[in-house]
Amino acid sequence: MDKGIFITATDTGVGKTVVSSALILKLKSQGIDAGFFKPFQSAGDDAETVKRACGLSDPLSLINPYNAKLPLAPYKAFKKVDIKKLLDAYKKLSKKHEFIVVEGAGGLFVPIKKDYLMSDLILELGLPAVVVGRAGLGTINHSLLTLKQAQDLGIRVKGIIINNKDVRASDISRKSNVELIRQFSKTPILGVIPDCKNRIEAVGQAVRAINVGPLLPKRSASNYRRLKSLNKKYIWHPFTQMKDWLKSEPLIIEEARGVYLKDAKGKWYLDGISSLWVNVHGHRKREIDLKIKEQLNKVAHSTLLGLANAPSVELAAELMKIAPKGLSKVFYSDNGSTSVEVALKMAYQYWQHKGRKQKQKFVYLENSYHGDTLGSVSVGGVDLFHSIFRPLLFDAYKADSPYCYRCPKDKHYPGCKFECLEKLERLLWMHNRQIAGLIVEPIVQAAGGMIVWPAGILRRMEELCRKYNILLILDEVATGFGRTGKMFASEHEKVRPDLVCISKGLTAGYLAMAATLAREEIYNAFLGDYKEQKTFFHGHSYTGNPLASAAAIANLAIFKKEKVLTNLQPKIEYLKQSLKRFNTLTHVGDIRQKGFMAGIELVKDKTNKTPYPWEDKIGIRVCQEARKHALILRPLGNVIVLMPPLAITLPELEKLTEVTYNCIKEITQ
Ligand SMILES: *Cc1c(COP(=O)(O)O)cnc(C)c1O
């Protein structure tokens, strides 16, 4: 539910202040406690006038944080504008009132600070707008420009109010202009204020003329009920027992901002799992939104089969700047699973072209997850998800997982000397002539339970691959794009993979896109005369999608511009410190963390590491409890996962760990 409205205008002096006063008074007359916020004021006393006219008790300094003597744009009038200060003031006011009328200064494109316009403030406040326009000559063009631009920027305009100030009743365009604006902008006219002798009379007239109905928070309950019923009727959810779902009260997300999600009932939640591990810089990140919209004005989709498109080319070049060393080619697809399919098929076909026709098999690790398509499930090691499909899958070799908490060799790191690799080495030693590649999730086996590997073991795996001449395929779908504290997890151990799969964070959580990055040597093996049929026969309809490419380009630019990885380090340390106290909880068996990927394994009995029975749904119950405290989590069995967007702030991180701690305590004690 919108807690306010932003009053903007087609230009200055059109009567925003009259409209603001009138709106507040009218809302009050309907029993709604409305407050007033005027971030900037130059050369005037509008804020004070509204405060007095509407009988508001808030201090003037809160209602109007920035006040200047000269009639200048805020950018020029104020030395330094602190947007956070404005947001805080607004937040304070909205805690005190049911509804806030915010009055801008001038129109949408009034500069506030460097690279920041009034329209940015509107978006940041997350409010819909009302546009005040004037009657008289030129008004149609002014009004339509403002409305179209607002629409392009994603500002929701709830209506237009026309002020007839200084326009004589005899002016023949008066009526028809209003009608034309409504017709061409498809935006409701909320009122037409007649020309008045003075401000007081104008406010009185405006109160009568304006219809506030469309501005009032809609009763979202009925909308929620409708969505809930349609959801249950039509949608089959992934990884979800639908029988339970049908009985449940579903959370339906309608909107988001930063690290918060809003449901159809109007409640806000902290997104503790980056919308299933994809979101990076927060939701509705301005630069990404704009980049996608810009691309939308050019072309939404065009194929890579037989054609190229500009954004996917630009992106490939950018990816190569950050990719693990030795990789030089980008093969696009559209999700993590397909990027794995591509890697497997490439690895297999590579050896075919190299004349090593027996190299057809793959090695994977226990507890690994590489996606849900049949090829990626064939190298999947999470029995709960994968065992039912065994008859459909190709054969592959399974090696042990370096799962230190439940060590397959019952040893302790570092004394263990990586004994868990024995099985892998034995397989490679015995079957290397039949093995095309080893596929692993580097350093963190994510879906298998946030299993964090001991330092140095990935490097050791690479050495084994080199020794036995098999390809090393790294699935960085979850670990890529900063999630482990470096751009890619392989960087921690300076490993040089042959193939790398990326997806989730590639578009910062905006659009479905994936890529398989390959070494030059692999690519070269596919070159040949047309009749040799060495082509890589694989591709998807939406491969290299321009909108997704645009999002990914913006994503990478933000990493650079905002020094995301550098700024992430203290947050990683903070998370590490905060997680320590979880150890004191009776049922916390293990705490695992690598960068911004964390898993808390709950156990029935700590001394024997006895797992909770699966039917206990212990993880699910903790996450349901978290929901009551405005936090969204999703467990992996008995492991509680914390994986917030990299953009999360320290206070938000504190909230995330605090709520999680309390919920685990509440549910397990
Ligand atoms: C999520 C994930 C996948 C699958 O990606 P989808 O886009 O869901 O198909 C593959 N590998 C890893 C490591 C993942 O975490």
The ligand as an SDF file (V2000), in Angstrom:
LIG
                    3D

 15 15  0  0  0  0  0  0  0  0999 V2000
   21.3430  -23.0000   -9.2940 C   0  0  0  0  0  0  0  0  0  0  0  0
   22.4570  -23.7900   -9.7770 C   0  0  0  0  0  0  0  0  0  0  0  0
   22.4250  -24.4140  -11.0240 C   0  0  0  0  0  0  0  0  0  0  0  0
   21.2020  -24.4270  -11.8910 C   0  0  0  0  0  0  0  0  0  0  0  0
   20.8430  -23.1610  -12.3480 O   0  0  0  0  0  0  0  0  0  0  0  0
   19.3580  -22.9350  -12.8810 P   0  0  0  0  0  0  0  0  0  0  0  0
   19.3920  -21.5630  -13.4300 O   0  0  0  0  0  0  0  0  0  0  0  0
   18.4670  -23.0870  -11.7140 O   0  0  0  0  0  0  0  0  0  0  0  0
   19.0930  -23.9560  -13.9210 O   0  0  0  0  0  0  0  0  0  0  0  0
   23.5450  -25.0790  -11.4600 C   0  0  0  0  0  0  0  0  0  0  0  0
   24.6370  -25.1370  -10.6940 N   0  0  0  0  0  0  0  0  0  0  0  0
   24.7180  -24.5460   -9.4910 C   0  0  0  0  0  0  0  0  0  0  0  0
   25.9780  -24.6250   -8.7100 C   0  0  0  0  0  0  0  0  0  0  0  0
   23.6150  -23.8760   -8.9750 C   0  0  0  0  0  0  0  0  0  0  0  0
   23.6590  -23.3420   -7.7640 O   0  0  0  0  0  0  0  0  0  0  0  0
  1  2  1  0
  2  3  1  0
  2 14  2  0
  3  4  1  0
  3 10  2  0
  4  5  1  0
  5  6  1  0
  6  7  2  0
  6  8  1  0
  6  9  1  0
 10 11  1  0
 11 12  2  0
 12 13  1  0
 12 14  1  0
 14 15  1  0
M  END
$$$$
